[in-house]
Amino acid sequence: MVNPWQEQLDKFQNIANIGLRYYSFLSPASLKLLNYSENATYLVYDREQKEKFILRVCRPGYHTKKEIESELIWMDSIAKNSDLIVPLSIKGDNGEAIQEVNFAGNMYYCTVFEFLEGDAPDEDKEEELIEQFETLGEITARLHEHSISHRDELNSLPRLSWDFAAILGEKPKWARWQDGVGLTPERKQLLQRVSDKIEERLEAFGKGPERYGLIHGDLRLANLLVDGKTIKIIDFDDCGFGWYLYDLATALSFIEHKDYVPELVEKWVKGYRKVRPLSEEEEQEIPTFIMMRRLQLISWIGSRDNETSRAMGAQYSIDTDPLAKAYLEKF
């Protein structure tokens, strides 16, 4: 019997091998799948030079080539104009950083990045994670400072907007949370009240230039690399224009219901304020961004077939109930 999951992995493996042909200096090289989610990400090991690289194969239809180019432009700017550590793209034999692979009638875009040492923070190491979140708050603030100080050059980049409509609206970027798994009629009703309250509060919160701009958009633990006391940022695939506090919410992806989250938020805010101001009004609105991300992830789990979505499943929706009730009690 054909396994559709394995078929997908085999297809991306073939595309990755084709994409590597544009990098003659990486031949011979081995490929190892690291992650399959929005894209397929591979560890590339150059057996002759004994060097490691990262190859990303973007799934068709998610981003245009121009959008991917804009992602790389921002990453280059961060590397040149700040002390933040991000992986830079590497050009192929044709002088391009983005390789086009036409496979079975679809266009796939492949990019090779530098390999950065480090490990993702561990959600099970509570005390360590709490301390790391203070550093993450500082790093996120520096990222936002870069975004603000380079606004004139960055605001013209063709990136999507992570506003309410794109996240929880009628035609969201990912999928509708109402189509998630584990949603009973009662739970849908509860979460609809939450969604309505989020929309109302964000309308009042506004999109002032100190609150809204170019953000990473997916600072979950898997996209962070801890190397000693340093935290590096990877995977800018979802960067776009949104509320700066949304970057905190994404850092709590899939763990919003954990008992230690208030401590994570407290540490993050402490670190953030070391670099740039965060008003009491903004701090009070953090639960709104956490709940918006939580509902967005319900939509993601319901519309994706990968290891993470399978692991979360309906239980993620069930575990949202107490968060939703607490949010409505607060506001």
Wavefront OBJ file of the C-alpha trace (Angstrom):
o trace
v 0.000 0.000 0.000
v 1.303 3.439 -0.968
v 2.120 5.690 1.982
v 1.184 9.303 1.017
v 3.446 10.688 3.767
v 6.458 8.774 2.467
v 5.593 9.771 -1.095
v 5.801 13.435 -0.078
v 9.145 12.933 1.647
v 10.539 11.062 -1.360
v 9.377 13.837 -3.697
v 11.071 16.552 -1.636
v 14.225 14.448 -1.409
v 14.341 14.281 -5.219
v 13.803 18.036 -5.487
v 16.533 18.677 -2.922
v 18.994 16.562 -4.909
v 18.150 18.514 -8.065
v 18.557 21.817 -6.216
v 22.016 20.800 -5.022
v 23.198 20.522 -8.629
v 23.445 24.323 -8.673
v 26.172 24.091 -6.013
v 29.064 22.216 -7.596
v 31.261 22.941 -4.575
v 28.913 20.737 -2.505
v 29.523 17.631 -4.574
v 29.673 14.987 -3.336
v 27.356 15.781 -0.424
v 24.881 13.833 1.688
v 21.380 15.004 2.577
v 19.564 14.354 5.851
v 15.993 15.534 6.445
v 15.830 17.746 9.538
v 12.273 19.008 9.368
v 9.209 18.764 7.150
v 6.573 21.371 7.901
v 5.811 24.398 5.727
v 9.024 23.519 3.899
v 11.471 20.635 3.829
v 14.788 21.410 5.519
v 17.904 19.284 5.076
v 21.328 19.050 6.617
v 23.885 19.030 3.808
v 27.227 17.459 4.606
v 30.082 18.136 2.207
v 32.116 14.943 2.527
v 35.230 16.405 0.895
v 35.395 19.693 2.797
v 33.786 18.181 5.907
v 31.489 21.204 6.166
v 27.787 21.423 6.984
v 25.134 23.555 5.317
v 21.344 23.823 5.374
v 19.156 23.351 2.297
v 15.551 24.542 2.352
v 13.002 23.454 -0.233
v 9.916 25.684 -0.160
v 6.578 24.074 -0.827
v 4.912 25.459 -3.965
v 2.367 28.224 -3.629
v 3.327 29.423 -0.145
v 5.711 32.202 -1.178
v 6.612 33.804 -4.496
v 10.250 34.135 -5.507
v 10.046 37.878 -4.799
v 8.823 37.175 -1.276
v 11.689 34.767 -0.636
v 14.142 37.346 -1.999
v 12.738 39.882 0.459
v 13.261 37.436 3.329
v 16.922 37.083 2.365
v 17.309 40.858 2.015
v 16.156 41.354 5.605
v 18.425 38.599 6.915
v 21.394 40.151 5.092
v 20.547 43.542 6.578
v 20.333 42.072 10.087
v 23.732 40.403 9.689
v 25.360 43.595 8.377
v 23.732 46.144 10.659
v 23.326 44.405 14.024
v 25.043 41.946 16.329
v 22.252 39.374 15.956
v 23.313 36.012 14.550
v 21.275 34.728 11.600
v 22.240 32.305 8.822
v 23.173 33.870 5.496
v 22.185 32.400 2.156
v 24.852 31.036 -0.187
v 24.811 31.662 -3.931
v 25.014 28.815 -6.412
v 27.103 28.458 -9.542
v 24.640 30.712 -11.385
v 25.148 33.564 -8.919
v 21.631 33.145 -7.546
v 20.657 32.488 -3.922
v 17.289 30.999 -4.901
v 17.265 28.040 -7.272
v 14.173 27.181 -9.302
v 13.291 23.504 -9.649
v 10.351 22.608 -11.875
v 9.073 19.234 -10.693
v 5.885 17.528 -11.891
v 4.438 20.814 -13.109
v 5.120 22.758 -9.909
v 7.838 25.301 -9.165
v 9.920 24.714 -6.044
v 12.441 27.198 -4.680
v 15.637 25.912 -3.060
v 18.063 27.920 -0.939
v 21.301 26.900 0.773
v 22.145 28.578 4.086
v 25.117 28.619 6.393
v 24.995 26.016 9.151
v 24.839 27.511 12.639
v 25.890 25.551 15.702
v 23.461 25.244 18.607
v 20.445 23.369 19.916
v 16.815 24.379 20.226
v 15.679 25.292 23.755
v 14.106 22.343 25.592
v 10.551 22.909 26.833
v 11.061 20.156 29.429
v 14.011 21.940 31.067
v 11.875 24.481 32.864
v 14.440 26.458 34.871
v 16.836 26.667 31.936
v 14.062 27.793 29.589
v 12.916 30.517 31.978
v 16.417 32.000 32.059
v 16.753 31.710 28.278
v 13.561 33.728 27.811
v 15.181 36.803 29.332
v 17.902 36.552 26.689
v 15.251 35.923 24.040
v 13.437 39.090 25.137
v 16.628 41.104 24.621
v 17.281 39.529 21.229
v 13.703 40.090 20.071
v 13.892 43.740 21.102
v 17.132 44.166 19.148
v 15.453 42.564 16.139
v 12.578 45.031 16.447
v 15.004 47.933 16.874
v 16.617 46.912 13.592
v 13.211 46.707 11.931
v 12.288 50.183 13.176
v 15.619 51.859 12.388
v 15.607 50.440 8.839
v 11.897 50.987 8.261
v 12.347 53.092 5.127
v 14.154 50.311 3.270
v 12.177 47.405 4.754
v 8.600 48.663 4.459
v 8.668 48.222 0.684
v 9.518 44.514 0.930
v 6.773 42.266 -0.469
v 5.934 40.358 2.725
v 2.534 39.312 4.017
v 0.804 41.033 6.930
v 0.176 39.106 10.149
v -2.855 41.162 11.135
v -6.143 39.848 12.516
v -7.592 39.187 9.056
v -4.573 37.107 7.981
v -4.533 35.098 11.209
v -8.152 34.647 12.332
v -10.232 36.323 9.630
v -12.612 34.743 7.130
v -9.838 34.063 4.604
v -6.700 33.538 6.711
v -3.217 32.832 5.372
v -3.060 29.308 6.811
v -6.562 27.968 7.436
v -9.679 28.673 9.504
v -9.426 27.763 13.187
v -13.078 26.699 12.931
v -11.868 23.772 10.783
v -9.419 22.539 13.415
v -9.593 19.144 15.100
v -11.294 18.375 18.406
v -13.745 21.271 18.142
v -17.116 20.409 19.669
v -20.013 22.855 19.144
v -19.477 24.122 22.702
v -15.755 24.625 22.146
v -16.366 26.440 18.857
v -18.759 28.771 20.628
v -16.208 29.448 23.372
v -13.375 30.095 20.926
v -15.578 32.308 18.752
v -16.136 34.539 21.778
v -12.365 34.644 22.240
v -11.803 35.498 18.573
v -14.370 38.301 18.722
v -12.735 39.716 21.846
v -9.277 39.554 20.229
v -10.532 41.471 17.186
v -12.151 44.104 19.403
v -9.050 44.604 21.540
v -6.604 44.725 18.627
v -8.751 47.342 16.923
v -8.367 49.491 20.032
v -4.668 48.621 20.426
v -3.911 49.928 16.954
v -1.004 49.618 14.540
v 1.170 52.537 15.573
v 4.771 52.470 14.270
v 6.128 51.613 17.739
v 3.812 48.607 17.962
v 3.601 47.252 14.428
v 6.264 46.582 11.787
v 8.420 43.895 10.202
v 8.669 40.903 12.564
v 10.103 37.384 12.476
v 6.638 35.866 12.800
v 7.673 32.411 14.030
v 10.078 32.582 16.973
v 8.996 29.204 18.349
v 11.615 27.123 20.116
v 12.430 25.086 16.997
v 13.601 28.281 15.273
v 16.059 29.241 18.004
v 19.552 27.870 18.520
v 21.186 28.090 21.931
v 24.978 28.103 21.793
v 26.368 28.767 25.260
v 24.892 32.100 26.385
v 24.049 33.092 22.807
v 20.692 32.569 21.093
v 20.701 32.546 17.296
v 17.611 33.038 15.116
v 16.821 30.867 12.103
v 13.942 30.363 9.647
v 12.623 33.766 8.614
v 10.175 32.073 6.237
v 7.151 33.613 7.978
v 8.590 37.092 8.478
v 6.081 39.787 7.677
v 4.376 42.887 9.005
v 2.677 42.455 12.345
v 2.515 43.508 15.967
v 5.864 43.298 17.738
v 4.216 41.461 20.646
v 3.164 38.733 18.246
v 6.822 37.630 18.237
v 6.469 36.843 21.954
v 3.309 34.848 21.286
v 5.059 32.797 18.615
v 7.884 32.008 21.048
v 5.242 30.289 23.207
v 3.893 28.191 20.327
v 2.499 24.821 21.434
v 3.379 25.451 25.109
v 0.902 28.245 25.914
v -0.916 26.000 28.411
v 2.197 25.099 30.428
v 2.200 26.197 34.080
v 5.518 28.028 33.711
v 4.388 30.322 30.867
v 3.728 33.328 33.180
v 7.370 33.094 34.297
v 8.515 32.919 30.671
v 6.510 36.042 29.855
v 7.865 37.879 32.905
v 11.458 37.074 31.935
v 10.872 37.961 28.280
v 9.420 41.343 29.227
v 12.346 41.990 31.580
v 14.837 41.223 28.801
v 12.901 43.211 26.201
v 12.830 46.321 28.393
v 16.613 46.265 28.656
v 16.688 47.243 24.981
v 13.501 49.130 24.111
v 10.454 50.503 25.932
v 7.361 48.381 26.519
v 4.483 50.260 28.119
v 2.206 48.860 30.831
v -0.654 49.041 28.322
v 1.297 46.864 25.897
v 2.255 44.407 28.628
v -1.392 44.065 29.658
v -2.293 43.103 26.078
v 0.125 40.139 25.911
v -2.655 37.566 26.627
v -4.468 38.787 23.498
v -1.500 37.936 21.295
v -0.981 34.582 23.012
v -4.616 33.605 22.415
v -4.491 34.817 18.809
v -1.478 32.592 18.176
v -3.144 29.689 20.006
v -6.192 29.843 17.728
v -3.947 30.183 14.696
v -2.125 27.000 15.695
v -5.442 25.170 16.016
v -5.986 26.059 12.352
v -2.449 24.940 11.497
v -2.829 21.563 13.218
v -6.114 20.983 11.410
v -4.690 21.770 7.975
v -1.236 20.138 8.073
v -0.003 16.557 8.043
v 3.380 16.348 9.702
v 4.952 15.036 12.888
v 4.120 18.130 14.941
v 0.470 18.367 13.882
v -0.001 14.648 14.523
v 1.594 14.910 17.964
v -0.629 17.851 18.962
v -3.915 16.666 17.465
v -7.251 17.221 19.201
v -5.639 17.445 22.642
v -4.240 20.859 21.748
v -7.781 22.148 21.183
v -8.988 20.537 24.411
v -6.147 22.129 26.395
v -7.183 25.516 25.007
v -10.436 25.574 27.022
v -8.979 26.830 30.335
v -6.861 29.424 28.512
v -9.926 30.676 26.645
v -12.033 30.917 29.805
v -9.279 32.736 31.700
v -8.879 35.196 28.813
v -12.591 36.002 28.735
v -12.619 36.452 32.517
v -9.705 38.894 32.254
v -11.246 40.977 29.474
l 1 2 3 4 5 6 7 8 9 10 11 12 13 14 15 16 17 18 19 20 21 22 23 24 25 26 27 28 29 30 31 32 33 34 35 36 37 38 39 40 41 42 43 44 45 46 47 48 49 50 51 52 53 54 55 56 57 58 59 60 61 62 63 64 65 66 67 68 69 70 71 72 73 74 75 76 77 78 79 80 81 82 83 84 85 86 87 88 89 90 91 92 93 94 95 96 97 98 99 100 101 102 103 104 105 106 107 108 109 110 111 112 113 114 115 116 117 118 119 120 121 122 123 124 125 126 127 128 129 130 131 132 133 134 135 136 137 138 139 140 141 142 143 144 145 146 147 148 149 150 151 152 153 154 155 156 157 158 159 160 161 162 163 164 165 166 167 168 169 170 171 172 173 174 175 176 177 178 179 180 181 182 183 184 185 186 187 188 189 190 191 192 193 194 195 196 197 198 199 200 201 202 203 204 205 206 207 208 209 210 211 212 213 214 215 216 217 218 219 220 221 222 223 224 225 226 227 228 229 230 231 232 233 234 235 236 237 238 239 240 241 242 243 244 245 246 247 248 249 250 251 252 253 254 255 256 257 258 259 260 261 262 263 264 265 266 267 268 269 270 271 272 273 274 275 276 277 278 279 280 281 282 283 284 285 286 287 288 289 290 291 292 293 294 295 296 297 298 299 300 301 302 303 304 305 306 307 308 309 310 311 312 313 314 315 316 317 318 319 320 321 322 323 324 325 326 327 328 329 330 331
